[in-house]
Amino acid sequence: MAIRTRITDMLEIEHPVVQGGMQWVGVAEMASAVSNAGGLGILTGLTQPDAKALAAEIERCKSMTDKPFGVNMTVFPTINPPDYKAYTQAIIDSGVKIVETAGTPAVRELWEMMKPHGIKILHKCTAVRHALSAEKAGVDVISIDGFECAGHPGEDDIPGLILIPAAADKVKIPLLASGGFGDGRGLAAALALGADGINMGTRFTATVEAPIAQAFKDLMVANDERSTDLIFRTYRNTARVAKNEISQQVVAAEREGKPFEEVAYLVKGVRGREGLQTGDTNHGIWSAGMIQGLIHDIPTCHDLVTRIVADAEAIIRQRLTGMLV
Ligand SMILES: Cc1cc2nc3c(=O)[nH]c(=O)nc-3n(C[C@H](O)[C@H](O)[C@H](O)COP(=O)(O)O)c2cc1C
């Protein structure tokens, strides 16, 4: 038995489980492991220093899996933007046919570049109105990211229990439920709420193949659902990160009304990356979601995806059907 949805059909994958783009984590080892497990692995474009390096990473991923995989392009609000178009051109030239996008409306220019090449665009957003406008612009899949998620939940604070069915009521194209998913109960719930599959970030960082130091994986097992902080609230660029010494300093500074410039040195991307590599979990900030409360082990991606799907099947077949009288 398997779970077949519009997502498995469209993306030609075995299981309706997608690994969202993850800065510093979404490299070939991660993406190929998820794709080989029957889900959709995604390389993170901007984790590579330039377009040429991304092209090489895509080739490396191709050598590690013959299954479909995608690339994430996130357009950040930043003063010195990377050359997004060069990265996108590298994706087009590589022949990759699935791209996850996220970020500011400037991402539309990238959609226009990719669409003529038959690339399926999964757009991740945090509000129904943004989903509808992306659908109108021609994207192929909406990934709707609830308040529970790691990374950027937006400013509306609508949890998945409301956001997913609200999106399912209006979005006509296939829908991925994102934010707070990590086990079979979540997958069964997402399908019940009207989604065609799930997108996971945090849960995939606590796997054998995730290319981060063991200390982070162990910490996620130890952490509970309260182990996150919302930072940058006062700058209207909210991010959910793992609670640590740095995130607490940022929260305290924002409470005192300090401007971004005064915390910028704490939240530098390079600090986050150094921490993930060296195992110092208090060196910088790192994205992690509330799902940490449901992470109790560090399986391989294959074991994780297989378990999620098997558990969801059992819930649908036994628990839910068994309640019908
Ligand atoms: C370590 C990490 C880094 C992330 N980096 C990005 C990113 O660069 N671009 C992006 O669109 N989403 C990023 N995300 C968000 C994920 O793609 C996904 O939307 C999110 O993790 C879903 O919520 P969950 O963590 O509860 O599964 C990141 C998540 C994590 C855990």
PDBQT file of the ligand as one rigid body, heavy atoms in Angstrom, charges set to zero:
ROOT
HETATM    1  C1  LIG A 401      17.829  24.816   9.486  1.00  0.00    +0.000 C 
HETATM    2  C2  LIG A 401      16.728  25.358   8.606  1.00  0.00    +0.000 A 
HETATM    3  C3  LIG A 401      17.045  26.264   7.603  1.00  0.00    +0.000 A 
HETATM    4  C4  LIG A 401      16.014  26.763   6.771  1.00  0.00    +0.000 A 
HETATM    5  N1  LIG A 401      16.346  27.593   5.723  1.00  0.00    +0.000 NA
HETATM    6  C5  LIG A 401      15.381  27.943   4.821  1.00  0.00    +0.000 A 
HETATM    7  C6  LIG A 401      15.719  28.671   3.641  1.00  0.00    +0.000 A 
HETATM    8  O1  LIG A 401      16.877  29.034   3.405  1.00  0.00    +0.000 OA
HETATM    9  N2  LIG A 401      14.719  28.972   2.769  1.00  0.00    +0.000 N 
HETATM   10  C7  LIG A 401      13.419  28.584   2.992  1.00  0.00    +0.000 A 
HETATM   11  O2  LIG A 401      12.566  28.846   2.158  1.00  0.00    +0.000 OA
HETATM   12  N3  LIG A 401      13.073  27.922   4.109  1.00  0.00    +0.000 NA
HETATM   13  C8  LIG A 401      14.016  27.575   5.009  1.00  0.00    +0.000 A 
HETATM   14  N4  LIG A 401      13.672  26.832   6.114  1.00  0.00    +0.000 N 
HETATM   15  C9  LIG A 401      12.251  26.464   6.322  1.00  0.00    +0.000 C 
HETATM   16  C10 LIG A 401      11.933  25.065   5.782  1.00  0.00    +0.000 C 
HETATM   17  O3  LIG A 401      12.113  24.968   4.407  1.00  0.00    +0.000 OA
HETATM   18  C11 LIG A 401      10.463  24.708   6.093  1.00  0.00    +0.000 C 
HETATM   19  O4  LIG A 401       9.595  25.618   5.470  1.00  0.00    +0.000 OA
HETATM   20  C12 LIG A 401      10.189  24.688   7.584  1.00  0.00    +0.000 C 
HETATM   21  O5  LIG A 401      11.269  24.117   8.269  1.00  0.00    +0.000 OA
HETATM   22  C13 LIG A 401       8.912  23.941   7.877  1.00  0.00    +0.000 C 
HETATM   23  O6  LIG A 401       8.676  23.906   9.256  1.00  0.00    +0.000 OA
HETATM   24  P1  LIG A 401       9.185  22.719  10.227  1.00  0.00    +0.000 P 
HETATM   25  O7  LIG A 401      10.596  23.054  10.550  1.00  0.00    +0.000 OA
HETATM   26  O8  LIG A 401       8.276  22.785  11.370  1.00  0.00    +0.000 OA
HETATM   27  O9  LIG A 401       9.102  21.436   9.457  1.00  0.00    +0.000 OA
HETATM   28  C14 LIG A 401      14.667  26.358   6.983  1.00  0.00    +0.000 A 
HETATM   29  C15 LIG A 401      14.383  25.467   8.033  1.00  0.00    +0.000 A 
HETATM   30  C16 LIG A 401      15.388  24.969   8.830  1.00  0.00    +0.000 A 
HETATM   31  C17 LIG A 401      15.029  23.989   9.921  1.00  0.00    +0.000 C 
ENDROOT
TORSDOF 0
